[in-house]
Amino acid sequence: MSFSQSRICKGCWEQMRIPVPLRGPASIPFRAFGIRPSRMNPNTCTICELMFTRVMKARKITVDVSVLFADLRGYTTLSQSYSADAVSSLLDDFYDECATAIWEFDGLLNKTVGDAIMAIFNFPIPHQNHAERAVLAAREIQRRCQLRRERHLAEGAGLGESELGVGIGIDSGEASFGEFGRSHRDLTAIGTVVNTAARAQSAAEAGRILVTRAVCERAKNQTAESEGREYRLKGFDKPVELYAI
């Protein structure tokens, strides 16, 4: 599968059956009103998520999603050893590779925070197999980042064995999606599924993907041979079973 640009907003079409043009001459009048491809996914528009919550007459909605967190390992160490421009370039590479992998599978690159990203699958572009898509996106992130790392090593960047590896965590379940905050509003998802995915990412070693039982059950074709073990995750009273895939 490869990322291709849609001529209409997939989010508006799938959620509301409204064909909002994103590209071509038909999109020009819409751009005059600030409607353009979203930075979170260029196949959705800048307002489709908010439009959907308004159609539903709610500021927040409950959605079934898969949430993916990915973190660039070794970034803090590198920032102390290399120039700001060099480190910034590495981070740009990481963001670019994550974005392309996520968009290939219709995910939303919801946040970039320091050396980590958060992605959401199944909203605003719905897919029954969203857990499988999240797993495939995670594997594509690992593949792309490994190729980038090999390129940097070949160029004599002087990276260590674990530096620029990526740790990824995924969970599936219900989350609240919408605008949160008062003085500063943030369009995102919150809930236990988000927290679990974030903690699973923290537990994942460089080059590994850790997923929850919920993801395994929903994406059996991608996780059939994985074995689970219990992890002590920050903020959770009981151990959480995670599967390395």
RODO-2510 file (C-alpha; in nm, 4 decimals, decimal comma):
residues 245
     n   res          X          Y          Z
     1     m     0,0000     0,0000     0,0000
     2     s     0,1279     0,3494    -0,0822
     3     f     0,0020     0,6899     0,0208
     4     s    -0,2031     0,8656    -0,2447
     5     q    -0,3681     1,2050    -0,2246
     6     s    -0,7466     1,2172    -0,2378
     7     r    -0,9289     1,4885    -0,4322
     8     i    -1,2021     1,5140    -0,1664
     9     c    -1,1904     1,5038     0,2143
    10     k    -1,2205     1,1407     0,3205
    11     g    -1,3340     1,2413     0,6679
    12     c    -1,6248     1,4591     0,5524
    13     w    -1,7281     1,2012     0,2934
    14     e    -1,7176     0,8980     0,5229
    15     q    -1,8744     1,0703     0,8237
    16     m    -2,1287     1,3012     0,6576
    17     r    -2,1316     1,2109     0,2855
    18     i    -2,0278     1,5672     0,1992
    19     p    -1,7801     1,5829    -0,0950
    20     v    -1,5509     1,8650     0,0193
    21     p    -1,2837     1,9272    -0,2500
    22     l    -0,9252     1,9296    -0,1268
    23     r    -0,7401     1,9713    -0,4555
    24     g    -0,8006     2,1029    -0,8048
    25     p    -1,0053     2,4034    -0,9264
    26     a    -1,3142     2,3009    -0,7252
    27     s    -1,1199     2,3482    -0,3986
    28     i    -1,0425     2,7176    -0,4593
    29     p    -1,3728     2,8586    -0,3227
    30     f    -1,3379     2,6383    -0,0125
    31     r    -0,9860     2,7641     0,0528
    32     a    -1,1240     3,1185     0,0638
    33     f    -1,3121     3,0054     0,3775
    34     g    -1,0056     2,8403     0,5307
    35     i    -1,0978     2,4837     0,4306
    36     r    -0,7803     2,3108     0,3119
    37     p    -0,5922     1,9816     0,3631
    38     s    -0,5252     1,9129     0,7303
    39     r    -0,1720     1,8833     0,8643
    40     m    -0,2872     1,5800     1,0633
    41     n    -0,3754     1,3952     0,7430
    42     p    -0,3721     1,5657     0,4009
    43     n    -0,6668     1,3488     0,2911
    44     t    -0,8874     1,5170     0,5526
    45     c    -0,9751     1,8847     0,5759
    46     t    -0,8968     2,1384     0,8456
    47     i    -1,2483     2,1412     0,9872
    48     c    -1,4023     1,7989     0,9205
    49     e    -1,3462     1,6707     1,2763
    50     l    -1,5090     1,9792     1,4273
    51     m    -1,7885     1,9778     1,1693
    52     f    -1,8676     1,6208     1,2668
    53     t    -1,8903     1,7024     1,6373
    54     r    -2,1193     1,9952     1,5551
    55     v    -2,3439     1,7771     1,3389
    56     m    -2,3684     1,5369     1,6329
    57     k    -2,4514     1,8373     1,8563
    58     a    -2,1673     1,7519     2,0923
    59     r    -1,8328     1,9092     2,1703
    60     k    -1,6889     1,5651     2,2368
    61     i    -1,7867     1,2269     2,0955
    62     t    -1,7024     0,8702     2,1973
    63     v    -1,5298     0,6739     1,9238
    64     d    -1,3780     0,3288     1,8919
    65     v    -1,0171     0,3835     1,7862
    66     s    -0,6685     0,2420     1,7801
    67     v    -0,4065     0,4743     1,9279
    68     l    -0,0375     0,4556     1,8379
    69     f     0,2519     0,6252     2,0154
    70     a     0,6051     0,6227     1,8738
    71     d     0,9152     0,7646     2,0396
    72     l     1,2592     0,8310     1,8934
    73     r     1,5124     0,6700     2,1270
    74     g     1,8485     0,8360     2,1903
    75     y     1,7293     1,1812     2,0902
    76     t     1,8161     1,3456     2,4231
    77     t     2,1690     1,2013     2,4154
    78     l     2,2206     1,3129     2,0566
    79     s     2,1005     1,6648     2,1361
    80     q     2,3940     1,6990     2,3760
    81     s     2,6519     1,5791     2,1234
    82     y     2,5477     1,7296     1,7911
    83     s     2,4637     2,0736     1,6598
    84     a     2,1088     2,2033     1,6859
    85     d     2,0733     2,1916     1,3061
    86     a     2,1867     1,8288     1,2861
    87     v     1,9538     1,7177     1,5642
    88     s     1,6654     1,9159     1,4157
    89     s     1,7222     1,7434     1,0822
    90     l     1,7071     1,4002     1,2477
    91     l     1,3812     1,4912     1,4194
    92     d     1,2358     1,6180     1,0914
    93     d     1,3252     1,2840     0,9317
    94     f     1,1492     1,0982     1,2131
    95     y     0,8333     1,3080     1,1814
    96     d     0,8288     1,2706     0,8029
    97     e     0,8674     0,8921     0,8112
    98     c     0,6004     0,8554     1,0807
    99     a     0,3581     1,0810     0,8940
   100     t     0,3941     0,8962     0,5651
   101     a     0,3478     0,5560     0,7310
   102     i     0,0423     0,6717     0,9273
   103     w    -0,1237     0,8373     0,6277
   104     e    -0,0739     0,5270     0,4135
   105     f    -0,3195     0,3525     0,6434
   106     d    -0,5629     0,6458     0,6830
   107     g    -0,4454     0,7358     1,0324
   108     l    -0,4459     1,0822     1,1862
   109     l    -0,1105     1,2195     1,3037
   110     n    -0,2696     1,3916     1,6007
   111     k     0,0339     1,5145     1,7958
   112     t     0,4075     1,5671     1,7727
   113     v     0,5559     1,6248     2,1184
   114     g     0,9332     1,6537     2,1378
   115     d     1,0714     1,3247     2,0121
   116     a     0,7357     1,1408     2,0158
   117     i     0,4195     1,1254     1,8040
   118     m     0,0600     1,0183     1,8667
   119     a    -0,1638     0,8785     1,5935
   120     i    -0,5314     0,7845     1,5846
   121     f    -0,6910     0,5255     1,3555
   122     n    -1,0634     0,4994     1,2734
   123     f    -1,1405     0,8701     1,3067
   124     p    -1,2271     1,0754     1,1114
   125     i    -1,1711     0,8116     0,8372
   126     p    -1,3452     0,4937     0,9607
   127     h    -1,2188     0,1406     0,8962
   128     q    -1,3432    -0,1807     1,0561
   129     n    -0,9849    -0,3128     1,0588
   130     h    -0,8353    -0,0057     1,2276
   131     a    -0,6306    -0,2121     1,4757
   132     e    -0,4680    -0,3999     1,1897
   133     r    -0,4002    -0,0717     1,0124
   134     a    -0,2331     0,0663     1,3237
   135     v    -0,0080    -0,2417     1,3436
   136     l     0,0813    -0,2155     0,9749
   137     a     0,1584     0,1543     1,0179
   138     a     0,3815     0,0731     1,3168
   139     r     0,5768    -0,1803     1,1133
   140     e     0,6102     0,0685     0,8312
   141     i     0,7408     0,3304     1,0750
   142     q     1,0040     0,0837     1,1958
   143     r     1,1005    -0,0072     0,8395
   144     r     1,1288     0,3530     0,7259
   145     c     1,3203     0,4698     1,0322
   146     q     1,5614     0,1772     1,0070
   147     l     1,6375     0,2707     0,6465
   148     r     1,6960     0,6312     0,7547
   149     r     1,9250     0,5153     1,0343
   150     e     2,1273     0,2971     0,7961
   151     r     2,1616     0,5948     0,5648
   152     h     2,2893     0,8147     0,8486
   153     l     2,5350     0,5430     0,9544
   154     a     2,6600     0,5118     0,5960
   155     e     2,7139     0,8882     0,5909
   156     g     2,9290     0,8625     0,9046
   157     a     2,6865     1,0224     1,1459
   158     g     2,8533     0,8397     1,4351
   159     l     2,5359     0,6965     1,5868
   160     g     2,5440     0,4306     1,8583
   161     e     2,3801     0,0878     1,8394
   162     s     2,0515     0,1941     1,9990
   163     e     2,0410     0,5581     1,8925
   164     l     1,7601     0,6568     1,6567
   165     g     1,5751     0,3332     1,7259
   166     v     1,1991     0,3712     1,7674
   167     g     0,9773     0,2308     2,0424
   168     i     0,6058     0,1948     1,9608
   169     g     0,2951     0,1162     2,1684
   170     i    -0,0621     0,0521     2,0455
   171     d    -0,3977     0,0008     2,2169
   172     s    -0,7550    -0,0222     2,0868
   173     g    -1,0805     0,0763     2,2536
   174     e    -1,3164     0,3644     2,3203
   175     a    -1,1840     0,7180     2,3560
   176     s    -1,3362     1,0628     2,3858
   177     f    -1,2509     1,2750     2,0819
   178     g    -1,3052     1,6480     2,0542
   179     e    -1,1827     1,9848     2,1770
   180     f    -1,0451     1,9936     2,5285
   181     g    -0,9391     2,2941     2,7350
   182     r    -1,0728     2,6443     2,7844
   183     s    -0,8048     2,9098     2,7381
   184     h    -0,6195     2,6767     2,4993
   185     r    -0,8288     2,4274     2,3055
   186     d    -0,6729     2,1073     2,1826
   187     l    -0,8340     1,8707     1,9293
   188     t    -0,7380     1,5214     2,0442
   189     a    -0,8497     1,1930     2,2011
   190     i    -0,8376     1,1130     2,5726
   191     g    -0,9118     0,8041     2,7782
   192     t    -0,7592     0,4849     2,9149
   193     v    -0,6821     0,3590     2,5644
   194     v    -0,4619     0,6649     2,5059
   195     n    -0,2834     0,6269     2,8388
   196     t    -0,2209     0,2556     2,7839
   197     a    -0,0764     0,3091     2,4362
   198     a     0,1530     0,5806     2,5706
   199     r     0,2775     0,3593     2,8560
   200     a     0,3238     0,0630     2,6212
   201     q     0,5440     0,2839     2,4049
   202     s     0,7512     0,3780     2,7099
   203     a     0,8058     0,0083     2,7842
   204     a     0,9032    -0,0805     2,4267
   205     e     1,2728    -0,1095     2,3567
   206     a     1,4223     0,0526     2,0485
   207     g     1,3083    -0,1333     1,7387
   208     r     1,0131    -0,2999     1,9123
   209     i     0,6343    -0,2695     1,8947
   210     l     0,4260    -0,3537     2,2029
   211     v     0,0484    -0,3956     2,1689
   212     t    -0,2295    -0,4794     2,4131
   213     r    -0,4503    -0,7888     2,4172
   214     a    -0,7286    -0,5785     2,2603
   215     v    -0,5082    -0,5106     1,9573
   216     c    -0,4097    -0,8786     1,9310
   217     e    -0,7721    -0,9878     1,9335
   218     r    -0,8683    -0,7370     1,6642
   219     a    -0,5641    -0,7829     1,4417
   220     k    -0,5120    -1,1594     1,4595
   221     n    -0,3655    -1,1789     1,1090
   222     q    -0,0816    -0,9521     1,2197
   223     t    -0,0289    -1,0765     1,5754
   224     a    -0,0947    -1,4531     1,5599
   225     e     0,2577    -1,5594     1,6587
   226     s     0,3182    -1,3003     1,9298
   227     e     0,3524    -1,3970     2,2949
   228     g     0,2424    -1,1764     2,5794
   229     r     0,3952    -1,1000     2,9156
   230     e     0,3010    -0,8723     3,2012
   231     y     0,4511    -0,5256     3,2339
   232     r     0,4390    -0,2869     3,5239
   233     l     0,3275     0,0394     3,3665
   234     k     0,3372     0,3761     3,5385
   235     g    -0,0067     0,4829     3,6588
   236     f    -0,1587     0,1321     3,6471
   237     d    -0,2266    -0,0528     3,9720
   238     k    -0,2092    -0,3978     3,8112
   239     p     0,0344    -0,5383     3,5536
   240     v    -0,0731    -0,4990     3,1915
   241     e    -0,0267    -0,7812     2,9427
   242     l     0,1581    -0,6606     2,6307
   243     y     0,2592    -0,8467     2,3187
   244     a     0,5773    -0,7872     2,1191
   245     i     0,5107    -0,8091     1,7454
***
